[in-house]
Amino acid sequence: MSKAYPSNLTPAQYEFLHDLIPKAKPGGYKGEIDTWSVLNAIFISCEKE
């Protein structure tokens, strides 16, 4: 588990945003991505600017 930051998404915020992110296209990379962690990382980097 990663460190908790004030900018981390709550479960409700994540559920709202998750529906707005397009699904992966067929034929691409089959790896799993933790979308919640990616979104949290984006918000952390935006907070530092």
NORQUIHU-V645497 format. One line per field, one symbol per residue. phi: phi as a letter, one per 20 degrees, with the letter a starting at -180 (. if undefined). A space follows every 50 residues. Layout:
# NORQUIHU-V645497
phi=???
This chain:
# NORQUIHU-V645497
phi=.efedfeffegfffgffgfeefffffnefefecegfffffffffffffe
